[in-house]
Amino acid sequence: MTPRIGDLVRLDAAASSQFERPLWFRVIGVRPSPTVPGWAYLDGWELAEGLEITEVTVFVRVAGLTVRRDD
């Protein structure tokens, strides 16, 4: 499932090898990769104990994401 702005996403090794420890991420922007099909740049906030602590951009495999949507 492709994440949308506002989604809570779990980033782990299935999303990219850079995530050796899982973390939760609040999405504020989604940009599909123009060169690597199935991958995207996500802009957002890394969360710790439910608090937004660091704004970052990550490059991830969309199929490896766990998306929690508040619909």
Residue pairs with C-beta under 8 A, 6 or more apart in sequence:
1 62
1 65
1 67
2 30
2 40
2 62
3 9
3 27
3 30
3 40
3 42
3 62
3 65
3 67
4 27
4 30
4 69
5 27
5 28
5 29
5 30
6 26
6 27
6 70
7 26
7 27
7 67
7 68
7 69
7 70
8 24
8 25
8 26
8 27
8 47
8 67
8 68
8 69
8 70
9 24
9 25
9 26
9 27
9 42
9 44
9 65
9 66
9 67
9 68
10 22
10 23
10 24
10 25
10 65
10 66
10 68
11 19
11 22
11 23
11 24
11 25
11 58
11 60
11 65
12 19
12 21
12 22
12 23
12 64
12 66
13 19
13 20
13 64
14 61
14 64
14 65
15 60
15 61
15 64
15 65
16 58
16 59
16 60
16 61
16 64
18 58
23 46
23 47
24 46
24 47
25 42
25 44
25 45
25 46
25 47
25 58
26 44
26 45
26 47
26 52
27 42
27 43
27 44
28 43
28 44
28 45
28 55
29 41
29 42
29 43
29 44
30 40
30 41
30 42
30 43
31 40
31 41
31 42
31 43
32 39
32 40
32 41
33 39
33 40
33 41
33 59
38 61
38 62
38 63
39 59
39 60
39 61
39 62
40 59
40 60
40 62
41 57
41 58
41 59
42 57
42 58
42 60
43 55
43 56
43 57
44 55
44 56
44 58
45 52
45 53
45 54
45 55
45 56
46 52
46 53
46 54
46 55
46 56
47 53
